[in-house]
Amino acid sequence: MSQIVRFSISTIRDEVRCRLESGMLNRRQPVRVLCEFYTKREWQAIAEELQLADVQLSDSLIDLVGKEEWSND
């Protein structure tokens, strides 16, 4: 029995922020690089959610997550 995989746009954005903060990704990379981190089924669900949010796979990751907030040191 196969399970339905769903991702919300907010979950996707949160995961991207974590990967950006950890240095796994660069904010200038295109959204399509995310496929490297997910199974084929997961990526299909993510791509569908991105499409619903009007996010193109060629968009930069920073366009997906929005503005960055910096804490004062």
mmCIF file of the N, C-alpha and C atoms, coordinates in Angstrom:
data_MODEL
# 
_entry.id   MODEL 
# 
loop_
_atom_site.group_PDB 
_atom_site.id 
_atom_site.type_symbol 
_atom_site.label_atom_id 
_atom_site.label_alt_id 
_atom_site.label_comp_id 
_atom_site.label_asym_id 
_atom_site.label_entity_id 
_atom_site.label_seq_id 
_atom_site.pdbx_PDB_ins_code 
_atom_site.Cartn_x 
_atom_site.Cartn_y 
_atom_site.Cartn_z 
_atom_site.occupancy 
_atom_site.B_iso_or_equiv 
_atom_site.pdbx_formal_charge 
_atom_site.auth_seq_id 
_atom_site.auth_comp_id 
_atom_site.auth_asym_id 
_atom_site.auth_atom_id 
_atom_site.pdbx_PDB_model_num 
ATOM 1   N N  . MET A 1 1  ? 0.841  -1.175 0.000   1.00 0.00 ? 1  MET A N  1 
ATOM 2   C CA . MET A 1 1  ? 0.000  0.000  0.000   1.00 0.00 ? 1  MET A CA 1 
ATOM 3   C C  . MET A 1 1  ? 0.887  1.239  0.000   1.00 0.00 ? 1  MET A C  1 
ATOM 4   N N  . SER A 1 2  ? 0.650  2.136  -0.923  1.00 0.00 ? 2  SER A N  1 
ATOM 5   C CA . SER A 1 2  ? 1.464  3.350  -0.985  1.00 0.00 ? 2  SER A CA 1 
ATOM 6   C C  . SER A 1 2  ? 0.795  4.466  -0.195  1.00 0.00 ? 2  SER A C  1 
ATOM 7   N N  . GLN A 1 3  ? 1.614  5.251  0.452   1.00 0.00 ? 3  GLN A N  1 
ATOM 8   C CA . GLN A 1 3  ? 1.112  6.367  1.232   1.00 0.00 ? 3  GLN A CA 1 
ATOM 9   C C  . GLN A 1 3  ? 1.156  7.634  0.392   1.00 0.00 ? 3  GLN A C  1 
ATOM 10  N N  . ILE A 1 4  ? 0.214  8.511  0.650   1.00 0.00 ? 4  ILE A N  1 
ATOM 11  C CA . ILE A 1 4  ? 0.203  9.800  -0.029  1.00 0.00 ? 4  ILE A CA 1 
ATOM 12  C C  . ILE A 1 4  ? 1.182  10.713 0.698   1.00 0.00 ? 4  ILE A C  1 
ATOM 13  N N  . VAL A 1 5  ? 2.083  11.296 -0.062  1.00 0.00 ? 5  VAL A N  1 
ATOM 14  C CA . VAL A 1 5  ? 3.081  12.196 0.505   1.00 0.00 ? 5  VAL A CA 1 
ATOM 15  C C  . VAL A 1 5  ? 2.628  13.624 0.252   1.00 0.00 ? 5  VAL A C  1 
ATOM 16  N N  . ARG A 1 6  ? 2.557  14.430 1.305   1.00 0.00 ? 6  ARG A N  1 
ATOM 17  C CA . ARG A 1 6  ? 2.149  15.828 1.184   1.00 0.00 ? 6  ARG A CA 1 
ATOM 18  C C  . ARG A 1 6  ? 3.142  16.717 1.914   1.00 0.00 ? 6  ARG A C  1 
ATOM 19  N N  . PHE A 1 7  ? 3.426  17.841 1.333   1.00 0.00 ? 7  PHE A N  1 
ATOM 20  C CA . PHE A 1 7  ? 4.280  18.851 1.943   1.00 0.00 ? 7  PHE A CA 1 
ATOM 21  C C  . PHE A 1 7  ? 3.562  20.184 1.825   1.00 0.00 ? 7  PHE A C  1 
ATOM 22  N N  . SER A 1 8  ? 3.551  20.950 2.881   1.00 0.00 ? 8  SER A N  1 
ATOM 23  C CA . SER A 1 8  ? 2.990  22.301 2.791   1.00 0.00 ? 8  SER A CA 1 
ATOM 24  C C  . SER A 1 8  ? 4.103  23.249 2.348   1.00 0.00 ? 8  SER A C  1 
ATOM 25  N N  . ILE A 1 9  ? 3.722  24.355 1.771   1.00 0.00 ? 9  ILE A N  1 
ATOM 26  C CA . ILE A 1 9  ? 4.721  25.327 1.324   1.00 0.00 ? 9  ILE A CA 1 
ATOM 27  C C  . ILE A 1 9  ? 5.504  25.863 2.514   1.00 0.00 ? 9  ILE A C  1 
ATOM 28  N N  . SER A 1 10 ? 4.866  25.999 3.662   1.00 0.00 ? 10 SER A N  1 
ATOM 29  C CA . SER A 1 10 ? 5.587  26.492 4.845   1.00 0.00 ? 10 SER A CA 1 
ATOM 30  C C  . SER A 1 10 ? 6.618  25.473 5.326   1.00 0.00 ? 10 SER A C  1 
ATOM 31  N N  . THR A 1 11 ? 6.299  24.195 5.243   1.00 0.00 ? 11 THR A N  1 
ATOM 32  C CA . THR A 1 11 ? 7.260  23.153 5.612   1.00 0.00 ? 11 THR A CA 1 
ATOM 33  C C  . THR A 1 11 ? 8.446  23.164 4.660   1.00 0.00 ? 11 THR A C  1 
ATOM 34  N N  . ILE A 1 12 ? 8.173  23.307 3.383   1.00 0.00 ? 12 ILE A N  1 
ATOM 35  C CA . ILE A 1 12 ? 9.242  23.357 2.382   1.00 0.00 ? 12 ILE A CA 1 
ATOM 36  C C  . ILE A 1 12 ? 10.146 24.552 2.661   1.00 0.00 ? 12 ILE A C  1 
ATOM 37  N N  . ARG A 1 13 ? 9.555  25.699 2.908   1.00 0.00 ? 13 ARG A N  1 
ATOM 38  C CA . ARG A 1 13 ? 10.349 26.904 3.194   1.00 0.00 ? 13 ARG A CA 1 
ATOM 39  C C  . ARG A 1 13 ? 11.198 26.724 4.452   1.00 0.00 ? 13 ARG A C  1 
ATOM 40  N N  . ASP A 1 14 ? 10.618 26.132 5.490   1.00 0.00 ? 14 ASP A N  1 
ATOM 41  C CA . ASP A 1 14 ? 11.371 25.898 6.728   1.00 0.00 ? 14 ASP A CA 1 
ATOM 42  C C  . ASP A 1 14 ? 12.566 24.981 6.487   1.00 0.00 ? 14 ASP A C  1 
ATOM 43  N N  . GLU A 1 15 ? 12.361 23.921 5.713   1.00 0.00 ? 15 GLU A N  1 
ATOM 44  C CA . GLU A 1 15 ? 13.456 22.998 5.419   1.00 0.00 ? 15 GLU A CA 1 
ATOM 45  C C  . GLU A 1 15 ? 14.545 23.680 4.602   1.00 0.00 ? 15 GLU A C  1 
ATOM 46  N N  . VAL A 1 16 ? 14.141 24.512 3.653   1.00 0.00 ? 16 VAL A N  1 
ATOM 47  C CA . VAL A 1 16 ? 15.124 25.241 2.847   1.00 0.00 ? 16 VAL A CA 1 
ATOM 48  C C  . VAL A 1 16 ? 15.917 26.199 3.733   1.00 0.00 ? 16 VAL A C  1 
ATOM 49  N N  . ARG A 1 17 ? 15.242 26.910 4.629   1.00 0.00 ? 17 ARG A N  1 
ATOM 50  C CA . ARG A 1 17 ? 15.949 27.820 5.547   1.00 0.00 ? 17 ARG A CA 1 
ATOM 51  C C  . ARG A 1 17 ? 16.989 27.068 6.374   1.00 0.00 ? 17 ARG A C  1 
ATOM 52  N N  . CYS A 1 18 ? 16.618 25.905 6.887   1.00 0.00 ? 18 CYS A N  1 
ATOM 53  C CA . CYS A 1 18 ? 17.562 25.099 7.678   1.00 0.00 ? 18 CYS A CA 1 
ATOM 54  C C  . CYS A 1 18 ? 18.768 24.689 6.844   1.00 0.00 ? 18 CYS A C  1 
ATOM 55  N N  . ARG A 1 19 ? 18.527 24.282 5.611   1.00 0.00 ? 19 ARG A N  1 
ATOM 56  C CA . ARG A 1 19 ? 19.630 23.865 4.736   1.00 0.00 ? 19 ARG A CA 1 
ATOM 57  C C  . ARG A 1 19 ? 20.504 25.055 4.341   1.00 0.00 ? 19 ARG A C  1 
ATOM 58  N N  . LEU A 1 20 ? 19.901 26.227 4.192   1.00 0.00 ? 20 LEU A N  1 
ATOM 59  C CA . LEU A 1 20 ? 20.683 27.432 3.908   1.00 0.00 ? 20 LEU A CA 1 
ATOM 60  C C  . LEU A 1 20 ? 21.546 27.800 5.108   1.00 0.00 ? 20 LEU A C  1 
ATOM 61  N N  . GLU A 1 21 ? 20.957 27.769 6.298   1.00 0.00 ? 21 GLU A N  1 
ATOM 62  C CA . GLU A 1 21 ? 21.694 28.116 7.515   1.00 0.00 ? 21 GLU A CA 1 
ATOM 63  C C  . GLU A 1 21 ? 22.835 27.148 7.790   1.00 0.00 ? 21 GLU A C  1 
ATOM 64  N N  . SER A 1 22 ? 22.638 25.879 7.442   1.00 0.00 ? 22 SER A N  1 
ATOM 65  C CA . SER A 1 22 ? 23.681 24.879 7.688   1.00 0.00 ? 22 SER A CA 1 
ATOM 66  C C  . SER A 1 22 ? 24.768 24.906 6.614   1.00 0.00 ? 22 SER A C  1 
ATOM 67  N N  . GLY A 1 23 ? 24.526 25.635 5.534   1.00 0.00 ? 23 GLY A N  1 
ATOM 68  C CA . GLY A 1 23 ? 25.510 25.714 4.458   1.00 0.00 ? 23 GLY A CA 1 
ATOM 69  C C  . GLY A 1 23 ? 25.374 24.615 3.420   1.00 0.00 ? 23 GLY A C  1 
ATOM 70  N N  . MET A 1 24 ? 24.343 23.788 3.543   1.00 0.00 ? 24 MET A N  1 
ATOM 71  C CA . MET A 1 24 ? 24.128 22.716 2.567   1.00 0.00 ? 24 MET A CA 1 
ATOM 72  C C  . MET A 1 24 ? 23.710 23.269 1.211   1.00 0.00 ? 24 MET A C  1 
ATOM 73  N N  . LEU A 1 25 ? 23.086 24.428 1.240   1.00 0.00 ? 25 LEU A N  1 
ATOM 74  C CA . LEU A 1 25 ? 22.620 25.081 0.023   1.00 0.00 ? 25 LEU A CA 1 
ATOM 75  C C  . LEU A 1 25 ? 23.050 26.538 0.024   1.00 0.00 ? 25 LEU A C  1 
ATOM 76  N N  . ASN A 1 26 ? 23.090 27.111 -1.168  1.00 0.00 ? 26 ASN A N  1 
ATOM 77  C CA . ASN A 1 26 ? 23.395 28.525 -1.345  1.00 0.00 ? 26 ASN A CA 1 
ATOM 78  C C  . ASN A 1 26 ? 22.123 29.216 -1.810  1.00 0.00 ? 26 ASN A C  1 
ATOM 79  N N  . ARG A 1 27 ? 21.848 30.388 -1.285  1.00 0.00 ? 27 ARG A N  1 
ATOM 80  C CA . ARG A 1 27 ? 20.592 31.070 -1.596  1.00 0.00 ? 27 ARG A CA 1 
ATOM 81  C C  . ARG A 1 27 ? 20.435 31.436 -3.062  1.00 0.00 ? 27 ARG A C  1 
ATOM 82  N N  . ARG A 1 28 ? 21.517 31.445 -3.824  1.00 0.00 ? 28 ARG A N  1 
ATOM 83  C CA . ARG A 1 28 ? 21.437 31.772 -5.252  1.00 0.00 ? 28 ARG A CA 1 
ATOM 84  C C  . ARG A 1 28 ? 21.154 30.549 -6.124  1.00 0.00 ? 28 ARG A C  1 
ATOM 85  N N  . GLN A 1 29 ? 21.184 29.366 -5.539  1.00 0.00 ? 29 GLN A N  1 
ATOM 86  C CA . GLN A 1 29 ? 20.921 28.152 -6.313  1.00 0.00 ? 29 GLN A CA 1 
ATOM 87  C C  . GLN A 1 29 ? 19.447 28.092 -6.716  1.00 0.00 ? 29 GLN A C  1 
ATOM 88  N N  . PRO A 1 30 ? 19.171 27.429 -7.841  1.00 0.00 ? 30 PRO A N  1 
ATOM 89  C CA . PRO A 1 30 ? 17.767 27.307 -8.254  1.00 0.00 ? 30 PRO A CA 1 
ATOM 90  C C  . PRO A 1 30 ? 17.015 26.318 -7.358  1.00 0.00 ? 30 PRO A C  1 
ATOM 91  N N  . VAL A 1 31 ? 15.726 26.496 -7.282  1.00 0.00 ? 31 VAL A N  1 
ATOM 92  C CA . VAL A 1 31 ? 14.868 25.645 -6.456  1.00 0.00 ? 31 VAL A CA 1 
ATOM 93  C C  . VAL A 1 31 ? 15.023 24.175 -6.829  1.00 0.00 ? 31 VAL A C  1 
ATOM 94  N N  . ARG A 1 32 ? 15.279 23.875 -8.081  1.00 0.00 ? 32 ARG A N  1 
ATOM 95  C CA . ARG A 1 32 ? 15.359 22.483 -8.532  1.00 0.00 ? 32 ARG A CA 1 
ATOM 96  C C  . ARG A 1 32 ? 16.451 21.672 -7.835  1.00 0.00 ? 32 ARG A C  1 
ATOM 97  N N  . VAL A 1 33 ? 17.439 22.324 -7.203  1.00 0.00 ? 33 VAL A N  1 
ATOM 98  C CA . VAL A 1 33 ? 18.486 21.563 -6.502  1.00 0.00 ? 33 VAL A CA 1 
ATOM 99  C C  . VAL A 1 33 ? 17.922 20.803 -5.307  1.00 0.00 ? 33 VAL A C  1 
ATOM 100 N N  . LEU A 1 34 ? 16.748 21.179 -4.861  1.00 0.00 ? 34 LEU A N  1 
ATOM 101 C CA . LEU A 1 34 ? 16.135 20.498 -3.723  1.00 0.00 ? 34 LEU A CA 1 
ATOM 102 C C  . LEU A 1 34 ? 15.851 19.031 -4.015  1.00 0.00 ? 34 LEU A C  1 
ATOM 103 N N  . CYS A 1 35 ? 15.690 18.681 -5.276  1.00 0.00 ? 35 CYS A N  1 
ATOM 104 C CA . CYS A 1 35 ? 15.366 17.296 -5.631  1.00 0.00 ? 35 CYS A CA 1 
ATOM 105 C C  . CYS A 1 35 ? 16.440 16.319 -5.167  1.00 0.00 ? 35 CYS A C  1 
ATOM 106 N N  . GLU A 1 36 ? 17.654 16.803 -4.942  1.00 0.00 ? 36 GLU A N  1 
ATOM 107 C CA . GLU A 1 36 ? 18.752 15.943 -4.492  1.00 0.00 ? 36 GLU A CA 1 
ATOM 108 C C  . GLU A 1 36 ? 18.540 15.415 -3.074  1.00 0.00 ? 36 GLU A C  1 
ATOM 109 N N  . PHE A 1 37 ? 17.659 16.045 -2.316  1.00 0.00 ? 37 PHE A N  1 
ATOM 110 C CA . PHE A 1 37 ? 17.466 15.706 -0.913  1.00 0.00 ? 37 PHE A CA 1 
ATOM 111 C C  . PHE A 1 37 ? 16.243 14.834 -0.655  1.00 0.00 ? 37 PHE A C  1 
ATOM 112 N N  . TYR A 1 38 ? 15.503 14.496 -1.693  1.00 0.00 ? 38 TYR A N  1 
ATOM 113 C CA . TYR A 1 38 ? 14.241 13.790 -1.514  1.00 0.00 ? 38 TYR A CA 1 
ATOM 114 C C  . TYR A 1 38 ? 14.135 12.593 -2.445  1.00 0.00 ? 38 TYR A C  1 
ATOM 115 N N  . THR A 1 39 ? 13.283 11.655 -2.052  1.00 0.00 ? 39 THR A N  1 
ATOM 116 C CA . THR A 1 39 ? 12.994 10.527 -2.933  1.00 0.00 ? 39 THR A CA 1 
ATOM 117 C C  . THR A 1 39 ? 12.174 11.047 -4.118  1.00 0.00 ? 39 THR A C  1 
ATOM 118 N N  . LYS A 1 40 ? 12.057 10.224 -5.114  1.00 0.00 ? 40 LYS A N  1 
ATOM 119 C CA . LYS A 1 40 ? 11.304 10.615 -6.307  1.00 0.00 ? 40 LYS A CA 1 
ATOM 120 C C  . LYS A 1 40 ? 9.857  10.971 -5.955  1.00 0.00 ? 40 LYS A C  1 
ATOM 121 N N  . ARG A 1 41 ? 9.239  10.169 -5.117  1.00 0.00 ? 41 ARG A N  1 
ATOM 122 C CA . ARG A 1 41 ? 7.845  10.408 -4.718  1.00 0.00 ? 41 ARG A CA 1 
ATOM 123 C C  . ARG A 1 41 ? 7.718  11.702 -3.915  1.00 0.00 ? 41 ARG A C  1 
ATOM 124 N N  . GLU A 1 42 ? 8.651  11.912 -2.983  1.00 0.00 ? 42 GLU A N  1 
ATOM 125 C CA . GLU A 1 42 ? 8.626  13.141 -2.193  1.00 0.00 ? 42 GLU A CA 1 
ATOM 126 C C  . GLU A 1 42 ? 8.818  14.361 -3.089  1.00 0.00 ? 42 GLU A C  1 
ATOM 127 N N  . TRP A 1 43 ? 9.769  14.259 -4.021  1.00 0.00 ? 43 TRP A N  1 
ATOM 128 C CA . TRP A 1 43 ? 10.041 15.393 -4.902  1.00 0.00 ? 43 TRP A CA 1 
ATOM 129 C C  . TRP A 1 43 ? 8.827  15.728 -5.761  1.00 0.00 ? 43 TRP A C  1 
ATOM 130 N N  . GLN A 1 44 ? 8.128  14.722 -6.218  1.00 0.00 ? 44 GLN A N  1 
ATOM 131 C CA . GLN A 1 44 ? 6.933  14.963 -7.021  1.00 0.00 ? 44 GLN A CA 1 
ATOM 132 C C  . GLN A 1 44 ? 5.904  15.759 -6.210  1.00 0.00 ? 44 GLN A C  1 
ATOM 133 N N  . ALA A 1 45 ? 5.712  15.387 -4.956  1.00 0.00 ? 45 ALA A N  1 
ATOM 134 C CA . ALA A 1 45 ? 4.767  16.106 -4.091  1.00 0.00 ? 45 ALA A CA 1 
ATOM 135 C C  . ALA A 1 45 ? 5.242  17.537 -3.834  1.00 0.00 ? 45 ALA A C  1 
ATOM 136 N N  . ILE A 1 46 ? 6.545  17.705 -3.630  1.00 0.00 ? 46 ILE A N  1 
ATOM 137 C CA . ILE A 1 46 ? 7.102  19.038 -3.391  1.00 0.00 ? 46 ILE A CA 1 
ATOM 138 C C  . ILE A 1 46 ? 6.950  19.905 -4.633  1.00 0.00 ? 46 ILE A C  1 
ATOM 139 N N  . ALA A 1 47 ? 7.270  19.348 -5.791  1.00 0.00 ? 47 ALA A N  1 
ATOM 140 C CA . ALA A 1 47 ? 7.154  20.101 -7.041  1.00 0.00 ? 47 ALA A CA 1 
ATOM 141 C C  . ALA A 1 47 ? 5.710  20.539 -7.283  1.00 0.00 ? 47 ALA A C  1 
ATOM 142 N N  . GLU A 1 48 ? 4.757  19.683 -6.953  1.00 0.00 ? 48 GLU A N  1 
ATOM 143 C CA . GLU A 1 48 ? 3.347  20.047 -7.105  1.00 0.00 ? 48 GLU A CA 1 
ATOM 144 C C  . GLU A 1 48 ? 2.977  21.197 -6.168  1.00 0.00 ? 48 GLU A C  1 
ATOM 145 N N  . GLU A 1 49 ? 3.446  21.135 -4.937  1.00 0.00 ? 49 GLU A N  1 
ATOM 146 C CA . GLU A 1 49 ? 3.154  22.201 -3.970  1.00 0.00 ? 49 GLU A CA 1 
ATOM 147 C C  . GLU A 1 49 ? 3.806  23.513 -4.403  1.00 0.00 ? 49 GLU A C  1 
ATOM 148 N N  . LEU A 1 50 ? 5.025  23.436 -4.921  1.00 0.00 ? 50 LEU A N  1 
ATOM 149 C CA . LEU A 1 50 ? 5.705  24.635 -5.416  1.00 0.00 ? 50 LEU A CA 1 
ATOM 150 C C  . LEU A 1 50 ? 4.931  25.253 -6.574  1.00 0.00 ? 50 LEU A C  1 
ATOM 151 N N  . GLN A 1 51 ? 4.432  24.411 -7.452  1.00 0.00 ? 51 GLN A N  1 
ATOM 152 C CA . GLN A 1 51 ? 3.660  24.899 -8.589  1.00 0.00 ? 51 GLN A CA 1 
ATOM 153 C C  . GLN A 1 51 ? 2.392  25.609 -8.112  1.00 0.00 ? 51 GLN A C  1 
ATOM 154 N N  . LEU A 1 52 ? 1.722  25.040 -7.108  1.00 0.00 ? 52 LEU A N  1 
ATOM 155 C CA . LEU A 1 52 ? 0.522  25.675 -6.556  1.00 0.00 ? 52 LEU A CA 1 
ATOM 156 C C  . LEU A 1 52 ? 0.837  27.039 -5.944  1.00 0.00 ? 52 LEU A C  1 
ATOM 157 N N  . ALA A 1 53 ? 2.055  27.179 -5.422  1.00 0.00 ? 53 ALA A N  1 
ATOM 158 C CA . ALA A 1 53 ? 2.483  28.444 -4.812  1.00 0.00 ? 53 ALA A CA 1 
ATOM 159 C C  . ALA A 1 53 ? 3.111  29.382 -5.839  1.00 0.00 ? 53 ALA A C  1 
ATOM 160 N N  . ASP A 1 54 ? 3.050  29.004 -7.115  1.00 0.00 ? 54 ASP A N  1 
ATOM 161 C CA . ASP A 1 54 ? 3.591  29.804 -8.215  1.00 0.00 ? 54 ASP A CA 1 
ATOM 162 C C  . ASP A 1 54 ? 5.102  29.998 -8.098  1.00 0.00 ? 54 ASP A C  1 
ATOM 163 N N  . VAL A 1 55 ? 5.785  28.954 -7.642  1.00 0.00 ? 55 VAL A N  1 
ATOM 164 C CA . VAL A 1 55 ? 7.246  28.963 -7.547  1.00 0.00 ? 55 VAL A CA 1 
ATOM 165 C C  . VAL A 1 55 ? 7.781  28.128 -8.704  1.00 0.00 ? 55 VAL A C  1 
ATOM 166 N N  . GLN A 1 56 ? 8.669  28.718 -9.488  1.00 0.00 ? 56 GLN A N  1 
ATOM 167 C CA . GLN A 1 56 ? 9.274  28.026 -10.619 1.00 0.00 ? 56 GLN A CA 1 
ATOM 168 C C  . GLN A 1 56 ? 10.535 27.297 -10.168 1.00 0.00 ? 56 GLN A C  1 
ATOM 169 N N  . LEU A 1 57 ? 10.826 26.167 -10.772 1.00 0.00 ? 57 LEU A N  1 
ATOM 170 C CA . LEU A 1 57 ? 12.025 25.412 -10.405 1.00 0.00 ? 57 LEU A CA 1 
ATOM 171 C C  . LEU A 1 57 ? 13.301 26.168 -10.749 1.00 0.00 ? 57 LEU A C  1 
ATOM 172 N N  . SER A 1 58 ? 13.204 27.139 -11.636 1.00 0.00 ? 58 SER A N  1 
ATOM 173 C CA . SER A 1 58 ? 14.372 27.948 -11.998 1.00 0.00 ? 58 SER A CA 1 
ATOM 174 C C  . SER A 1 58 ? 14.557 29.154 -11.077 1.00 0.00 ? 58 SER A C  1 
ATOM 175 N N  . ASP A 1 59 ? 13.577 29.431 -10.215 1.00 0.00 ? 59 ASP A N  1 
ATOM 176 C CA . ASP A 1 59 ? 13.698 30.534 -9.254  1.00 0.00 ? 59 ASP A CA 1 
ATOM 177 C C  . ASP A 1 59 ? 14.828 30.250 -8.272  1.00 0.00 ? 59 ASP A C  1 
ATOM 178 N N  . SER A 1 60 ? 15.410 31.297 -7.733  1.00 0.00 ? 60 SER A N  1 
ATOM 179 C CA . SER A 1 60 ? 16.446 31.141 -6.705  1.00 0.00 ? 60 SER A CA 1 
ATOM 180 C C  . SER A 1 60 ? 15.808 30.729 -5.388  1.00 0.00 ? 60 SER A C  1 
ATOM 181 N N  . LEU A 1 61 ? 16.572 30.021 -4.578  1.00 0.00 ? 61 LEU A N  1 
ATOM 182 C CA . LEU A 1 61 ? 16.075 29.604 -3.268  1.00 0.00 ? 61 LEU A CA 1 
ATOM 183 C C  . LEU A 1 61 ? 15.666 30.800 -2.420  1.00 0.00 ? 61 LEU A C  1 
ATOM 184 N N  . ILE A 1 62 ? 16.392 31.909 -2.549  1.00 0.00 ? 62 ILE A N  1 
ATOM 185 C CA . ILE A 1 62 ? 16.058 33.093 -1.760  1.00 0.00 ? 62 ILE A CA 1 
ATOM 186 C C  . ILE A 1 62 ? 14.677 33.622 -2.140  1.00 0.00 ? 62 ILE A C  1 
ATOM 187 N N  . ASP A 1 63 ? 14.271 33.437 -3.403  1.00 0.00 ? 63 ASP A N  1 
ATOM 188 C CA . ASP A 1 63 ? 12.926 33.831 -3.815  1.00 0.00 ? 63 ASP A CA 1 
ATOM 189 C C  . ASP A 1 63 ? 11.872 32.961 -3.135  1.00 0.00 ? 63 ASP A C  1 
ATOM 190 N N  . LEU A 1 64 ? 12.224 31.727 -2.865  1.00 0.00 ? 64 LEU A N  1 
ATOM 191 C CA . LEU A 1 64 ? 11.302 30.809 -2.199  1.00 0.00 ? 64 LEU A CA 1 
ATOM 192 C C  . LEU A 1 64 ? 11.133 31.147 -0.721  1.00 0.00 ? 64 LEU A C  1 
ATOM 193 N N  . VAL A 1 65 ? 12.232 31.399 -0.033  1.00 0.00 ? 65 VAL A N  1 
ATOM 194 C CA . VAL A 1 65 ? 12.150 31.618 1.415   1.00 0.00 ? 65 VAL A CA 1 
ATOM 195 C C  . VAL A 1 65 ? 11.857 33.062 1.784   1.00 0.00 ? 65 VAL A C  1 
ATOM 196 N N  . GLY A 1 66 ? 12.044 33.985 0.872   1.00 0.00 ? 66 GLY A N  1 
ATOM 197 C CA . GLY A 1 66 ? 11.783 35.389 1.177   1.00 0.00 ? 66 GLY A CA 1 
ATOM 198 C C  . GLY A 1 66 ? 12.982 36.043 1.811   1.00 0.00 ? 66 GLY A C  1 
ATOM 199 N N  . LYS A 1 67 ? 12.728 37.172 2.429   1.00 0.00 ? 67 LYS A N  1 
ATOM 200 C CA . LYS A 1 67 ? 13.843 37.940 2.997   1.00 0.00 ? 67 LYS A CA 1 
ATOM 201 C C  . LYS A 1 67 ? 14.491 37.186 4.149   1.00 0.00 ? 67 LYS A C  1 
ATOM 202 N N  . GLU A 1 68 ? 15.781 37.429 4.299   1.00 0.00 ? 68 GLU A N  1 
ATOM 203 C CA . GLU A 1 68 ? 16.527 36.832 5.400   1.00 0.00 ? 68 GLU A CA 1 
ATOM 204 C C  . GLU A 1 68 ? 16.550 37.806 6.566   1.00 0.00 ? 68 GLU A C  1 
ATOM 205 N N  . GLU A 1 69 ? 16.443 37.270 7.757   1.00 0.00 ? 69 GLU A N  1 
ATOM 206 C CA . GLU A 1 69 ? 16.526 38.106 8.949   1.00 0.00 ? 69 GLU A CA 1 
ATOM 207 C C  . GLU A 1 69 ? 17.853 37.844 9.633   1.00 0.00 ? 69 GLU A C  1 
ATOM 208 N N  . TRP A 1 70 ? 18.512 38.911 10.025  1.00 0.00 ? 70 TRP A N  1 
ATOM 209 C CA . TRP A 1 70 ? 19.809 38.810 10.671  1.00 0.00 ? 70 TRP A CA 1 
ATOM 210 C C  . TRP A 1 70 ? 19.668 39.255 12.118  1.00 0.00 ? 70 TRP A C  1 
ATOM 211 N N  . SER A 1 71 ? 20.224 38.481 12.999  1.00 0.00 ? 71 SER A N  1 
ATOM 212 C CA . SER A 1 71 ? 20.191 38.893 14.404  1.00 0.00 ? 71 SER A CA 1 
ATOM 213 C C  . SER A 1 71 ? 21.348 39.842 14.664  1.00 0.00 ? 71 SER A C  1 
ATOM 214 N N  . ASN A 1 72 ? 21.151 40.782 15.550  1.00 0.00 ? 72 ASN A N  1 
ATOM 215 C CA . ASN A 1 72 ? 22.223 41.708 15.903  1.00 0.00 ? 72 ASN A CA 1 
ATOM 216 C C  . ASN A 1 72 ? 23.215 40.999 16.805  1.00 0.00 ? 72 ASN A C  1 
ATOM 217 N N  . ASP A 1 73 ? 24.463 41.088 16.441  1.00 0.00 ? 73 ASP A N  1 
ATOM 218 C CA . ASP A 1 73 ? 25.504 40.434 17.254  1.00 0.00 ? 73 ASP A CA 1 
ATOM 219 C C  . ASP A 1 73 ? 25.997 41.358 18.326  1.00 0.00 ? 73 ASP A C  1 
# 
